[in-house]
Amino acid sequence: MNIFEQNYRSQDVRFLLYFLQQAYEIYGQIPESKMEIIKNKVTGDSMRVYRSSLDGDENDFELEVTLHPHSQWSKFPHFHLGATETFKVVLGQLSMMVGDKEIVLTPNSEEVIVGRNEVHCFWNNTDEYVTFRSVISPGTVIEKGIRATYALANAGRMNKLNMPRNLFELAILGETLDSYSPKLPWRLQKALIHLLAATGTLLGYRKRFERLVEQNSTNRKLKFDLKQLEK
């Protein structure tokens, strides 16, 4: 066994021990029927749901994300018009860009709060897994978009960048994510997204999108009513 193999196995052991510890803690706090751990077959990343905005009167979406070594799909600067996000690393090192600053978060770092309209992105620039917790508030719209992303990936509809291969499906997904690039006026982006999504609806892509998402979602409360989301 060479040094690389030894280091790789050591990393896997540390991640497994952390995962088992967290699973023990969670099962002691959250009923098994509400426990969700979702894997993205395209990126190899996973998401663990602590609180869902789809459940009852809950407004926030609290999740824990584990990024695969050198996971780069989320390294796209964006901002949200209607939600704030927090980032707290519990394992490994998370690279982030917030505004015009690039930072590296570790378990010893303080929680980072990203406000509405604040440009940000994150990625894993290491050879190890990185796990962080996040609270999105309010979380309903973005939670549906994130769940749709995982569902489409597991249905084989996403490319290696974790984006829909089909332009119309990309637009329909874009309606749910409340995410905009800082490179173009957000109103222009929103208008283009709605135009493409409306065209996709006429061509029958929306019904297929909704069917694929609902069939591949781990949460049966995930239903799409985009008119309601836009209110």
C-alpha positions as CSV (number, residue, x, y, z in Angstrom):
1,M,0.0,0.0,0.0
2,N,1.5,3.4,-1.0
3,I,1.2,6.7,0.9
4,F,-1.7,7.9,-1.3
5,E,-3.7,4.8,-0.6
6,Q,-3.0,5.1,3.1
7,N,-4.1,8.7,3.2
8,Y,-7.2,8.0,1.2
9,R,-8.3,5.2,3.4
10,S,-7.6,7.3,6.5
11,Q,-9.9,10.1,5.1
12,D,-12.6,7.5,4.5
13,V,-12.4,6.2,8.0
14,R,-12.6,9.7,9.5
15,F,-15.6,10.5,7.4
16,L,-17.3,7.2,8.3
17,L,-16.8,7.8,12.0
18,Y,-18.2,11.3,11.7
19,F,-21.2,10.1,9.8
20,L,-21.9,7.4,12.4
21,Q,-21.6,9.9,15.2
22,Q,-24.0,12.3,13.5
23,A,-26.4,9.6,12.6
24,Y,-26.5,8.6,16.3
25,E,-27.1,12.1,17.4
26,I,-29.8,12.7,14.8
27,Y,-31.8,9.6,15.4
28,G,-31.9,10.5,19.1
29,Q,-33.5,13.9,18.2
30,I,-35.6,13.4,15.0
31,P,-38.2,10.7,14.5
32,E,-37.0,8.0,12.0
33,S,-40.0,8.8,9.7
34,K,-38.8,12.3,9.2
35,M,-35.1,11.4,8.6
36,E,-33.9,12.2,5.1
37,I,-30.4,11.6,3.6
38,I,-30.4,12.2,-0.2
39,K,-27.5,11.3,-2.5
40,N,-26.8,13.1,-5.8
41,K,-25.7,10.3,-8.3
42,V,-24.1,12.8,-10.6
43,T,-21.8,14.8,-8.2
44,G,-21.4,12.2,-5.4
45,D,-22.5,14.8,-2.9
46,S,-25.2,14.2,-0.3
47,M,-27.7,16.2,1.7
48,R,-29.2,15.5,5.1
49,V,-32.4,17.3,6.1
50,Y,-32.7,18.6,9.7
51,R,-35.7,20.9,9.2
52,S,-37.9,21.1,6.1
53,S,-39.9,24.1,5.2
54,L,-42.4,21.7,3.6
55,D,-43.4,20.3,7.0
56,G,-46.2,22.0,8.8
57,D,-45.6,25.6,9.9
58,E,-41.8,25.4,9.5
59,N,-40.5,28.4,7.5
60,D,-36.7,27.6,7.4
61,F,-34.8,24.9,5.5
62,E,-32.0,23.5,7.6
63,L,-29.7,21.0,5.9
64,E,-26.3,19.5,6.1
65,V,-24.3,19.1,2.8
66,T,-21.3,16.8,2.2
67,L,-19.3,17.7,-0.8
68,H,-17.2,15.1,-2.6
69,P,-13.4,15.8,-2.8
70,H,-12.8,18.5,-5.4
71,S,-16.5,19.1,-5.9
72,Q,-16.7,22.2,-8.1
73,W,-20.3,22.3,-9.4
74,S,-21.3,25.0,-6.9
75,K,-18.4,27.3,-7.8
76,F,-20.7,29.7,-9.7
77,P,-21.3,33.2,-8.2
78,H,-24.9,33.9,-7.6
79,F,-27.3,35.7,-5.2
80,H,-30.8,35.2,-3.9
81,L,-33.5,37.9,-3.9
82,G,-35.7,36.5,-1.2
83,A,-33.6,34.4,1.2
84,T,-30.6,34.5,3.6
85,E,-28.2,31.6,4.1
86,T,-25.8,30.5,6.9
87,F,-22.8,28.3,6.5
88,K,-21.1,26.4,9.3
89,V,-18.4,23.8,8.6
90,V,-18.4,20.7,10.7
91,L,-15.8,18.6,8.8
92,G,-13.0,19.5,6.4
93,Q,-12.4,22.8,4.6
94,L,-14.9,24.7,2.6
95,S,-13.9,27.4,0.1
96,M,-16.3,30.3,-0.3
97,M,-16.5,33.5,-2.1
98,V,-18.7,36.1,-0.4
99,G,-18.9,39.5,-2.1
100,D,-15.4,40.1,-3.4
101,K,-13.6,38.1,-0.7
102,E,-12.5,34.5,-1.0
103,I,-12.4,32.7,2.4
104,V,-11.7,29.1,3.7
105,L,-13.9,27.8,6.5
106,T,-13.0,25.1,8.9
107,P,-14.8,23.7,12.0
108,N,-13.0,26.3,14.0
109,S,-14.4,29.2,11.9
110,E,-17.4,31.3,12.9
111,E,-20.7,30.9,11.1
112,V,-20.9,32.9,7.8
113,I,-24.2,34.7,7.1
114,V,-25.0,35.5,3.5
115,G,-27.7,38.2,3.1
116,R,-30.2,38.8,0.4
117,N,-28.7,40.0,-2.9
118,E,-25.2,39.1,-1.6
119,V,-23.1,37.4,-4.2
120,H,-21.6,34.1,-3.1
121,C,-20.6,30.6,-4.0
122,F,-18.8,27.6,-2.4
123,W,-16.7,24.6,-3.4
124,N,-14.4,21.9,-2.1
125,N,-10.8,22.5,-3.1
126,T,-9.3,19.6,-1.1
127,D,-8.7,15.9,-1.4
128,E,-11.1,15.2,1.5
129,Y,-14.8,15.4,2.1
130,V,-16.2,18.6,3.5
131,T,-19.5,18.8,5.4
132,F,-21.3,22.0,6.4
133,R,-24.6,23.0,7.8
134,S,-26.8,25.7,6.4
135,V,-30.1,27.4,7.2
136,I,-32.0,29.0,4.4
137,S,-34.6,31.5,5.5
138,P,-37.3,31.6,4.3
139,G,-36.6,28.2,2.7
140,T,-39.7,27.1,0.8
141,V,-38.8,28.2,-2.7
142,I,-35.1,27.3,-2.6
143,E,-35.8,24.0,-0.9
144,K,-38.0,23.0,-3.7
145,G,-35.3,23.9,-6.2
146,I,-32.6,22.0,-4.3
147,R,-34.8,18.9,-4.0
148,A,-35.6,19.2,-7.7
149,T,-31.9,19.3,-8.5
150,Y,-31.3,16.1,-6.6
151,A,-34.3,14.4,-8.1
152,L,-33.4,15.4,-11.7
153,A,-29.8,14.2,-11.1
154,N,-31.0,10.8,-9.9
155,A,-33.3,10.6,-12.9
156,G,-30.3,11.1,-15.2
157,R,-31.4,14.5,-16.5
158,M,-28.3,16.5,-15.3
159,N,-24.8,17.0,-16.7
160,K,-21.5,16.9,-14.9
161,L,-21.9,20.5,-13.9
162,N,-25.1,19.5,-12.0
163,M,-27.3,21.4,-14.5
164,P,-30.2,20.1,-16.7
165,R,-29.1,19.1,-20.2
166,N,-32.3,20.4,-21.6
167,L,-32.6,24.2,-21.9
168,F,-36.3,24.3,-21.1
169,E,-35.9,22.1,-18.0
170,L,-33.1,24.4,-16.9
171,A,-35.5,27.4,-17.2
172,I,-38.2,25.6,-15.3
173,L,-35.7,24.7,-12.6
174,G,-34.5,28.3,-12.5
175,E,-38.0,29.4,-11.6
176,T,-37.7,27.5,-8.3
177,L,-34.2,28.4,-7.2
178,D,-34.4,32.2,-6.8
179,S,-30.7,32.3,-8.0
180,Y,-29.3,35.0,-10.3
181,S,-25.9,35.7,-11.8
182,P,-24.3,39.1,-10.9
183,K,-23.1,39.4,-14.6
184,L,-26.6,40.4,-15.9
185,P,-29.5,42.5,-14.5
186,W,-31.6,40.1,-12.5
187,R,-34.8,41.4,-14.1
188,L,-33.5,40.5,-17.5
189,Q,-32.5,37.0,-16.3
190,K,-35.9,36.5,-14.7
191,A,-37.7,37.6,-17.9
192,L,-35.6,35.2,-20.0
193,I,-36.2,32.3,-17.6
194,H,-40.0,32.9,-17.6
195,L,-40.0,33.1,-21.4
196,L,-38.1,29.8,-21.8
197,A,-40.1,28.2,-19.1
198,A,-43.4,29.2,-20.8
199,T,-42.1,27.9,-24.1
200,G,-41.1,24.6,-22.3
201,T,-44.6,24.4,-20.9
202,L,-46.2,24.7,-24.4
203,L,-43.8,22.0,-25.6
204,G,-44.8,19.6,-22.8
205,Y,-41.5,19.8,-20.8
206,R,-43.1,21.2,-17.6
207,K,-45.3,18.1,-17.1
208,R,-42.3,15.8,-17.7
209,F,-40.2,17.9,-15.3
210,E,-42.8,17.8,-12.5
211,R,-43.4,14.0,-13.0
212,L,-39.6,13.2,-12.9
213,V,-39.1,15.4,-9.8
214,E,-42.1,13.8,-7.9
215,Q,-41.1,10.3,-8.9
216,N,-37.5,10.8,-7.8
217,S,-38.0,12.9,-4.7
218,T,-37.6,11.4,-1.2
219,N,-40.3,13.8,0.1
220,R,-43.8,13.2,-1.1
221,K,-44.9,16.7,0.0
222,L,-42.8,18.1,-2.9
223,K,-45.4,19.4,-5.3
224,F,-44.8,22.2,-7.8
225,D,-47.3,25.1,-8.1
226,L,-45.2,27.7,-9.7
227,K,-48.0,30.3,-9.7
228,Q,-48.0,30.0,-5.9
229,L,-44.3,30.2,-5.7
230,E,-44.3,33.5,-7.5
231,K,-46.7,35.2,-5.0
